[in-house]
Amino acid sequence: MAVIGATTADGHGVFDVEVPVPGARSDSATTASVSEFSHEYGPALGIAGLEVLSVVPAQDVVKVKINVKWDSSLRVRVCAAAF
């Protein structure tokens, strides 16, 4: 059974985000996604390029390296699942 978590972060360029995923383990299979996000409207298909570069499971967390291709900080939502 999959367990899913999400978190928001602000930044630009390449940076790491830890997503709480209760039940994740270092040997879990994982996947992740990133989208622009606002508290008013939720996830948005914006104009900035967003990339998930690396996804690494750990105990109760999934570590995700993302790239926000924008010149200033953007709020993003990172979702992760462990199987």
N, C-alpha and C positions, 0 to 999 in steps of 0.2 A: 504494500500500500504506500502511496506517495504522501509525503508530508511537505507542506508548502509554507513559505514565509515571505514577508516583504518588508522593506524599509525605505525611507527616503534619505537623500543626501544632497548636498550642494557642492558643486565644483566644476572644474573644466580641465581639459587635458586628461592624462592617464592617472587614475587613482584607485585605491582599493576600498571596497565596501564589505562589511560583514553583515550577512542577513541571518537573523535568528531563525533556525529551522529545527524545532524540537524533534528529537529522534534521529537526526542526521548523525552519521558516523564516518570515520575516515575511509571506510571501504564502500560507502554508498555511491550509487550512480547519481549524477546531478545534472541539472539544466538550469539556465538563468535567462532572464530578459531584462531590458532596461528601456524606460520611456520617460519623456518629459512629464512633469507632474506639477500641478498647482493644487493647493488645498481648496480653492474655490471650485475648480472644474474637474479635478481628478487627472487621470492619465490623458496625455494629448499627443497627437501626431504633429510635432513641431517641425521647424526647419533645420535644426541642428542635427548633425550626424552623430549617432550614438552607436557604440560597439561594445559587445561583451568580448573581452580578450582572453580571460582565463577563469575557470570555475573549479574550486577546490573544496571538497567536503572535509569537515572536522566534527568534533563532538558538539552536537546541538547548534551548529552554525555552518553556513556555506560562505566561503570567502570568494568574492567576485572582483576581478580587475576589469574596470571599464574605461572607455575613452569617450569623453564628451568633446566633440569637435566644434568648439565655440570659443570666442575670445574672452568671454567673461563667465562667471559662475552661473550655472543653471540648476534648478531643482529637478532631480530625477527620482524615479521610483525604480528600485531594483527588486525583482521577484526571483525566488529560487525554489527549486523542488529537489527533494532527495527521495530515491527509490530503494 
